[in-house]
Amino acid sequence: MIDHDAALKAVENSLDRPSAARVYDYFIGGDTHYAIDRDFAEKVRERLPLMGDYCKTSRQFLGRAVRHCAELGLRQFVDIGSGLPTAGNVHEVADEARPEEDTHVLYIDNEPIALAHSTLLLADTADPDRHHAIAADLFDPEDLWARVMDSGIIDVRRPIALVINAVMHFIKDEQDPDGLLDFYRDRLAPGSLLVLSQMTNENPANDEERQALLDILDYYETTTNPGFLRTMDEFRRFFGGWPLLEPGLVYAPAWHPDESTVFAATPSESRVIGGVARKP
């Protein structure tokens, strides 16, 4: 049963500081955000004017990657750190790619506000037999995976598209992202796909942009999710040596761009890198 009262209470209790999930929603044109989030977002935009486009790049990459996974035959999606349901949700993209509507999607987030909004919004847009949102923490992998297995939505014996999109830049190296990704990769069945992306500090255009990226990290220290940027070489290890689907690990706009892709002509300006790898 969906506890709407509990969800609404969680929303009301979350307004003392910006939520990274709601800030992201604001940047990509969603409508699930509040004044505290918008004020923070505009402060970020003043320092990094293209931040909204970077967020749109991440969201567009998610949509293209999910569509590609579905077209390759993947019918199960686990979205860890899913944030707020907004334009281009995983279940909507997957169902569009597979008109049979045989895909199953499990959204997972540890932030109470994100889960609260998911609970409210999925009630209106999703198929309860195939789409669920649950609370679990990427940093508690044993518990998270137990909840995946208990969800009734996902069969872990079959291939899964594991999506961790626009999340890794909120995990610092001292928090052992390598161990976490090792755990999740080990749990996936052969033939599974791993979708990863994050913001990068690869090749700043100039010293001003380099400093702006550092300033943004300072800003995010005041939110629910402090940040950490990586180069492509630093990020590649999270795929665990699995073969990357073409075109490999690239700036996100260069990954199967379509007519709506932001930065399609100049991918390196996007500040977002991503790729999809298959488990042998």
N, C-alpha and C positions, 0 to 999 in steps of 0.2 A: 504493500500500500504506500502511496506517496503521501508523506506528511507535509502538507503545504504550510501548516502553521509553523513547524520547526524550520522549514526552509525560509519563510519570511522573517522569522526571528534571527536567523543567521545573517540574512542580508542587513537587517537593522543594526546588528551588533558589529558590523564590519566597516563602518563609515568613519573610523577615527584616523585612518591613514589610507593612502592610495593602495588599491589592489592592482598588481601587475596584470592580472587577467582582464580586469575592467579597462585599464589603460590601453591594453592591446586592442580590446574590443572598440574603444573610442577611435583609435588610430585607423582601424580597418573599416570604419563606417557603421559599426553596430549601434545598438541603442540600449545596451545594458551597462550603464556607467552613471556616475554621480559627479557632483560639482568638484569634490576633492580629487577625483580621478582626472577630470577634464583640466583642472588647474595644473596638476602635475604634468599632464601630457603637453600642455602648452609651454610649460617651463622647459621641458625636454626639447620641444620643437624649436624654441628660440635658440638653443645651443646647437641642435642638429636638425636643420630645417627639413631634411628628407626622411626623418624618422617614420612618418606615416607611410611613406612609400616602402620603407624597409619592412614594416609590419605587413603591408599588403603583399609584398614579395613572399614572405613566409607563408601567408595564408594561401596564396595562389600555388605555391610549390606543393603544399599539402593537398590541394584539390587535384593537381595534375598527377601527383604520386599515387594517391588513392585510386584515381581513375585507371591509371596504368596497372596497378596491382589487380584491380577487379577485371580488367580486360585480359590479364594473364591467367585468370581463373581463380584467384584468391577470393574466398567467400567469407573469411573471418578476419575481423579487424579489432585490434586492441589498441586504444589510443591513450597512452599514459601521459598525464599532464595535459589533459584535453582542454582545460580552461573553460571558457563560456561558449555554449552553443550560439552560433551566429551565422552569418552568410557562408554558405558552402560547407556545411557540416559533413563529417565523414559518412554518416549513414545516408545522407541525401545524395552525395556524389556517387557512392557505391551503388545505390539503387538505380541511379540514372544510367550508370555504366552497365548494370545488369538488370534489364527490365523484368527478369524473372522474379526480382525482389527476393532473392534467396541468400542475401548477405546478412551476417550477424555482426553487430558492432557493440563493443563494450567501452564506454568512456570511463576514465579513471582520473581522479584528481584528489590531492590531499588538502587543498585549500577549501575550508568550509564554505566560503562565499561562492566559489566556482561550482561546487557540488550543489549548493542551494539553488543557484540560477539554473543549473542543468536539470535539476529535479522539476522545477517549475516549467521550463521551456520545453523539455522533451515530452512532458505530459501532453503538449498540444501538437507536436510535430512528428512524433516517432511511433513506431509499431512496438508495443510493449512486449510482444513475443520475440522480437529480434533485436531490440535496442535498449540497453540499460546504461545508467550512470551509477557508479559506485564510489564509495570513499575508500581510498587506499593510498599509501605513501611509497613512492618510488624508492625512498631510502630504507624501506622495510620490505625487501624483496620477497622473503619467505611468506610473509603475511599477504602481500599483494598477490602473489601467484596463487596462494590458497584461495583467495577471494575470486580470482579469475576462474579457477577450476570449479568453485562452488556456485558460480553465477547462473548456471543453466543456459548460458548464451554461447559459450565458447567450448569447443572440444579440443583440448590441448594436444591430442594425439594426431590431429590433422594440421596442415600448414596454416599459419597465421601471418597476417601482415601486422607487424608490431610497429606502431607509429609513435615516435618521440620527437615531435615537431616543435621547434622554437622553445625547447626546454633546456638543452644542454648548456646554454649560455647563462642559466641560473644555477648551475652546479659547478662549484669551484673544485680545483684539483685536489685540495686537501679533504674534500668530502668523498673521495674515492670513486669517481665516476667509472673508472676502469673496472673495479670489482663489481659495481652494479651492472654495467653492460655485459660483463662476462656471465653473470648470473642469468640475465634475461635471454641472452643468446643461447646459453646451454639448455634452457627450458623449451626452446622452440623446436618443432618437428622439422625434419629435412624438407626442403622446398619452401620454407617460410621466407618472408621478405622483411627486411629491417629498413624502416624509413627514418632518416635522421636529418635534422637541419639545425643551424644556429647562426647567430650573428658572429661576424668575424672582424678581426683587426688586421686582416691580410692587406698589405700594400696600401696604407692610407695615401690619399692623393697628395697630401702635403702635411707640414707640421701642424697646421691649424686643425685639419681633420683628425690627426693623431691625438691632439690634445682634447678635441671635442669628444672623441670616443672615451677617453679617460674620464672626462667630466660626467658623461652619462652614467658610467659605472658608479661614480660617487652619488649621483642623484638616486639611483636605484637602491642604494644602501638604506634609504629611508622608506622603502616600500616593503610589501610582503615578500618580495623575491629579489635579493641582491644579485648582481650580474657578474659574468666572467667571460671575456672574449678569447677566441682561439684562432690560430692560423689554420690553413688547410692541413698542413703536416701534423699539427697538434690534434686536429679533429679526426683525421683518417683512422686513427687507432681504434676508435669506438666501433668500427665495423668488424673488428676482430679478424681481419684478413679474409673475410668472405668475398667472393667475386662480386664486384659492383656491376649493376646493370648499366648499359650505355646511357649517357656519355660519361659515367664515372662520378667522382666527387668533383663538383663544379660550383661556380656561382649559380644560385638557384634559378635565375632567369634563363640560364643556358640549358636547364634540364627540361627537355621536351616542351619548349615554349609554344604558346598558341597566340591567337590574335589579340588577346587581352593582357598578355604578360607585361608587367611593368619592368622597365630596364631591359627589354628584349634586345635592343640595339647596343646597349652598353652594360652587359651583365656584371662587370666588375665594380660598377658604381652602386650595386645593390646592398653591399655589406652583409649579404646572407649567402651561406654555402649549404649545400645539401647533396644527398645521394640516396640510392636504394641498393641494398645488397641482398643476395640470395644465399640461404644456408645450404651447403652442399648435401 
